[in-house]
Amino acid sequence: MDPRGFPTNLPEFQKVFPNDDACAKYLEAMRWPNGFTCPKCGVQGEPYRFPTRATVILRCRKCKRNTALSSGTVMQATHTPLATWFWGAYLVTTQTPGQSALQFQRQLGLSRYETAYMLLQKLRAGMVRPERDCIGTEYPVEIDECLIGGRTRGEGRGVHHKAVVVGAVEVRLRKDAEHRAAKHQQDHSGGIPLKKLVYAGRLRLRVVATRGAADLTTFVTENVAKGSTVRTDAWHSYDTLSSLGYVHDRLTLAGDPDKAEAHLPMIHLVFSNLKTWILGTHHGAIAQHHLQTYLNEYVFRFNRRFYPMTAFNSVLGLAAHATSPTYESLYSGEWKHHA
């Protein structure tokens, strides 16, 4: 157990959350850290409890209002045991490559694929902080777009149905950058590559309809703090960034890989790893109307990659205040929660 109380390995996790009762106590403490507060009358105090019910119910002693422990969370109205939800959160947040729904079903011993899929998607809904802050400010931000999707055959050259994904990532200087530079100069001739001195900070990804100025500048203004230095290629859709309050560092790449490597190394590395993850874990089989949800998961795991076990606590803490997608909204494409 680390100093903040997070389980750091599987045996500790099993010890902390051995059954549904332990999970229920944890969830209640997370939802009401200062003690149960009735959502109807606002009175704080020890509620009546109904331990024999399948769903944990808390009843206010003043107004007699019943509150389900899972109400208002992504677990609302669930028939799946809390322990299964907690195991699922553990798998999602600690497995570096993530989980496909089929892997999820097998690991949790669920009889139906649909149950595993919905549980996984609802946990992903808890990976987005609605009040998340903008990135940048003290760090430069690289911005670029990529295409995600499968091949299209028989529709002519240049025709595709791939999704456009725009990304922004902070570029942070390594603490040992001076030591790395000195060692490189000692061992090699020439300058040290920039990406050996920096690392990727916080990330944002979004599916956009087009590469037009309206979509791309909206993404930038909603995700990057004003006054930040933003690095882009010379695509004309970014022409207005200077007038919008950003320090715009643009460069015409003209398809030159060396220029791209020097000017936008981090975002290209992010896109490369993203595509590898989609092909490796999900075999490229992601419908476009679900893609944003998968990007949210990738961003969540990427931004917490140095603290994998704290991510477990984060997804449950966030999930307790997240809006849960319904089966219909997922399959209709209405669920568009951005990372």
C-alpha positions in Angstrom: 0.0 0.0 0.0 1.4 3.4 -1.0 1.3 6.4 1.4 -1.9 7.7 -0.1 -3.7 4.4 0.5 -3.8 3.0 -3.1 -3.3 -0.7 -3.6 -0.1 -1.1 -5.5 -0.5 -4.7 -6.6 -3.1 -7.5 -7.1 -2.8 -9.1 -3.7 -3.3 -5.7 -2.0 -6.2 -5.0 -4.2 -7.8 -8.3 -3.2 -7.2 -7.5 0.4 -8.8 -4.0 0.2 -11.8 -5.1 -1.9 -12.5 -8.7 -1.0 -16.3 -8.5 -1.5 -19.3 -6.3 -2.3 -19.6 -5.0 1.3 -16.0 -3.6 1.1 -16.7 -2.0 -2.3 -20.0 -0.5 -1.0 -18.2 1.1 2.0 -15.5 2.5 -0.3 -18.1 3.9 -2.7 -20.1 5.5 0.1 -17.0 7.1 1.6 -16.1 8.4 -1.9 -19.6 9.9 -2.5 -20.1 11.4 0.9 -16.6 11.9 2.5 -18.2 13.9 5.4 -21.0 11.5 6.0 -24.2 10.7 4.2 -26.2 13.8 3.1 -29.7 13.3 1.8 -30.0 14.6 -1.8 -33.6 15.7 -1.2 -33.7 17.5 2.2 -29.9 18.1 2.6 -29.8 16.7 6.1 -26.5 15.0 7.1 -26.5 12.0 9.4 -26.4 8.3 9.6 -29.1 6.8 7.4 -31.2 3.7 7.8 -29.6 0.8 5.9 -31.1 -2.2 4.1 -28.4 -4.7 4.0 -30.6 -7.5 2.7 -31.5 -5.8 -0.6 -29.5 -6.6 -3.8 -28.9 -2.8 -4.3 -27.6 -0.9 -1.3 -30.3 1.5 -0.2 -29.8 4.4 2.2 -32.9 6.0 3.8 -32.8 9.5 5.2 -34.0 9.5 8.9 -35.8 12.8 8.4 -37.7 12.8 5.1 -37.6 9.0 4.6 -36.2 9.4 1.1 -34.5 6.3 -0.3 -31.2 6.8 -2.2 -29.5 3.9 -4.0 -25.8 3.9 -3.4 -25.1 3.7 -7.1 -27.6 6.4 -8.1 -26.1 9.3 -10.1 -23.1 7.2 -11.0 -22.1 5.1 -14.1 -23.3 2.1 -12.0 -26.8 3.4 -11.7 -29.5 0.7 -11.9 -26.9 -2.0 -12.4 -27.6 -5.6 -11.8 -23.8 -6.4 -11.8 -22.2 -6.9 -8.4 -20.1 -3.9 -7.1 -17.1 -6.2 -6.8 -17.3 -6.9 -10.6 -17.3 -3.2 -11.3 -14.3 -2.7 -9.1 -12.4 -5.6 -10.7 -13.3 -4.0 -14.1 -11.9 -0.6 -13.0 -8.7 -2.3 -11.8 -8.3 -4.1 -15.2 -9.0 -0.9 -17.3 -6.7 1.3 -15.4 -3.7 -1.0 -14.7 -3.4 -2.9 -17.9 -1.1 -0.8 -20.1 -2.6 -1.9 -23.4 -6.1 -1.6 -22.1 -8.8 -4.1 -22.6 -11.1 -5.1 -25.4 -14.7 -6.1 -24.5 -14.0 -9.7 -25.3 -10.9 -9.7 -23.0 -13.0 -8.0 -20.4 -15.7 -10.6 -20.6 -13.2 -13.4 -20.1 -11.3 -11.8 -17.2 -14.4 -11.0 -15.2 -16.2 -14.3 -16.0 -19.2 -12.6 -17.5 -21.6 -14.8 -19.4 -22.7 -12.2 -22.0 -20.5 -10.1 -24.2 -23.1 -7.2 -24.1 -22.8 -7.0 -20.4 -19.0 -6.7 -20.6 -19.2 -4.1 -23.4 -21.6 -1.9 -21.5 -19.7 -2.1 -18.3 -16.5 -1.2 -20.1 -18.1 1.7 -21.9 -19.6 3.1 -18.7 -16.3 2.9 -17.0 -14.8 4.9 -19.9 -17.5 7.5 -19.3 -15.9 8.0 -15.9 -12.5 8.8 -17.5 -13.5 12.3 -18.5 -13.3 15.2 -16.1 -16.0 17.7 -17.1 -14.2 20.5 -15.3 -10.8 19.6 -16.8 -8.4 22.6 -17.3 -6.7 23.7 -20.4 -3.2 22.4 -21.2 -0.2 24.6 -22.1 0.4 27.8 -20.2 4.0 27.2 -19.1 4.7 24.5 -21.7 4.7 24.7 -25.5 2.0 22.6 -27.2 2.3 20.6 -30.4 -0.9 20.4 -32.5 -1.6 18.2 -35.6 -4.2 15.9 -37.1 -4.2 12.3 -38.3 -6.6 9.9 -40.0 -7.9 6.9 -38.1 -9.8 4.0 -39.8 -9.6 1.0 -42.1 -9.0 0.7 -45.8 -11.6 1.5 -48.4 -11.6 -0.6 -51.6 -13.3 -0.3 -54.9 -14.3 3.4 -54.6 -11.5 5.0 -56.5 -8.1 6.4 -55.6 -8.0 8.9 -52.8 -11.5 7.9 -51.5 -11.6 7.0 -47.8 -14.0 6.9 -44.9 -11.4 7.5 -42.2 -12.1 9.8 -39.2 -10.1 13.0 -38.7 -8.5 13.2 -35.2 -6.9 16.3 -33.9 -4.4 16.2 -31.0 -2.6 18.6 -28.7 0.2 17.6 -26.4 2.4 19.5 -24.0 6.2 19.3 -24.6 8.0 19.3 -21.3 11.8 19.5 -20.7 13.3 16.5 -18.9 14.9 17.2 -15.5 18.1 15.6 -16.7 18.1 17.3 -20.1 21.5 19.0 -19.5 23.1 15.7 -18.4 21.6 14.0 -21.5 22.9 16.7 -23.8 26.4 16.6 -22.3 26.6 12.8 -22.5 25.3 12.8 -26.1 28.0 15.3 -27.1 30.6 13.2 -25.5 29.5 10.0 -27.2 28.3 11.3 -30.6 29.1 14.1 -33.1 26.5 16.6 -34.0 23.5 18.0 -32.1 21.3 15.9 -29.8 17.8 15.1 -31.2 15.1 17.3 -29.5 13.0 14.3 -28.5 15.8 13.0 -26.3 15.6 16.1 -24.2 11.8 16.4 -23.8 8.8 14.2 -23.0 5.1 14.4 -23.6 3.0 16.1 -20.9 -0.8 16.3 -20.9 -2.7 15.2 -24.0 -6.0 16.1 -25.6 -7.6 14.2 -28.6 -10.9 14.8 -30.4 -12.7 13.5 -33.5 -13.5 16.4 -35.8 -15.8 16.5 -38.8 -13.2 18.2 -41.1 -9.7 19.8 -41.1 -11.4 23.2 -41.6 -10.6 26.2 -39.5 -13.8 26.1 -37.6 -13.3 22.6 -36.2 -9.5 23.0 -35.6 -9.5 26.4 -34.0 -12.5 25.4 -31.8 -10.5 22.4 -30.5 -7.5 24.6 -29.8 -9.4 27.3 -27.9 -11.3 24.8 -25.8 -8.2 22.8 -24.9 -5.2 25.0 -24.9 -4.7 28.0 -22.6 -4.6 31.4 -24.1 -1.1 32.8 -24.3 0.5 29.4 -24.8 3.1 28.7 -27.5 1.5 26.4 -30.1 3.5 24.6 -32.7 1.7 23.5 -35.9 2.5 22.8 -39.5 1.6 25.5 -42.2 -2.0 24.2 -42.7 -4.1 27.3 -43.4 -6.8 26.4 -40.8 -4.4 27.4 -38.1 -3.7 30.9 -39.6 -5.9 32.7 -37.0 -4.3 31.3 -33.9 -2.1 34.4 -33.4 -5.1 36.7 -33.5 -6.8 34.4 -30.9 -4.2 35.0 -28.3 -1.6 32.3 -28.9 2.1 32.5 -29.7 2.0 30.6 -33.0 5.1 28.8 -34.1 4.3 27.4 -37.6 6.6 25.7 -40.0 6.1 24.5 -43.6 7.0 20.8 -43.5 6.3 20.0 -47.2 6.4 16.3 -46.4 9.9 16.4 -45.1 10.2 13.8 -42.3 13.3 15.4 -40.8 11.5 18.8 -40.4 8.4 17.0 -38.9 10.7 15.1 -36.5 12.3 18.3 -35.4 9.2 20.5 -35.2 6.4 18.1 -34.1 8.1 15.1 -32.5 5.8 14.5 -29.6 2.4 14.6 -31.3 3.6 12.3 -34.1 4.8 9.9 -31.5 1.4 10.1 -29.8 -0.4 9.3 -33.1 1.9 6.4 -33.8 1.3 4.8 -30.4 -2.5 5.5 -30.7 -2.7 3.7 -34.0 -0.6 0.8 -32.6 -3.0 0.5 -29.6 -6.1 0.5 -31.8 -4.6 -2.2 -34.1 -3.1 -4.2 -31.3 -5.8 -4.2 -28.7 -8.9 -3.7 -30.8 -7.6 -5.0 -34.2 -8.7 -1.8 -35.8 -12.3 -2.7 -35.4 -13.7 0.6 -34.0 -16.8 2.2 -35.4 -16.4 5.9 -36.0 -19.3 6.8 -33.7 -17.5 5.0 -30.9 -14.1 6.4 -31.7 -14.2 9.4 -29.3 -14.9 7.1 -26.4 -11.7 5.1 -27.2 -9.8 8.3 -27.5 -11.0 9.3 -24.1 -9.6 6.1 -22.7 -6.3 6.5 -24.4 -6.0 10.1 -23.1 -6.9 9.0 -19.6 -4.3 6.3 -19.5 -1.7 8.4 -21.2 -2.0 11.3 -18.8 -1.7 9.0 -15.8 0.9 6.7 -17.3 3.5 7.5 -14.5 0.9 6.7 -11.8 -1.0 3.6 -13.0 -2.5 2.7 -9.6 -3.8 6.2 -8.9 -5.7 5.9 -12.1 -7.8 3.2 -10.5 -8.9 5.5 -7.8 -9.4 8.3 -10.3 -11.8 6.4 -12.6 -14.0 5.4 -9.6 -13.9 8.9 -8.2 -14.7 10.4 -11.6 -17.3 7.7 -12.3 -19.2 8.7 -9.1 -19.9 12.0 -10.8 -20.1 11.1 -14.4 -23.1 10.9 -16.7 -23.7 7.3 -17.7 -24.3 6.5 -21.4 -27.3 4.3 -22.3 -27.2 1.4 -24.6 -29.3 3.4 -27.2 -27.0 6.5 -27.0 -23.9 4.4 -27.6 -25.2 2.6 -30.6 -26.9 5.7 -32.1 -23.8 7.7 -32.0 -25.3 10.3 -29.7 -22.7 9.8 -27.0 -20.1 12.4 -27.8 -18.3 13.0 -24.5 -14.9 14.6 -25.4 -11.7 14.0 -23.6 
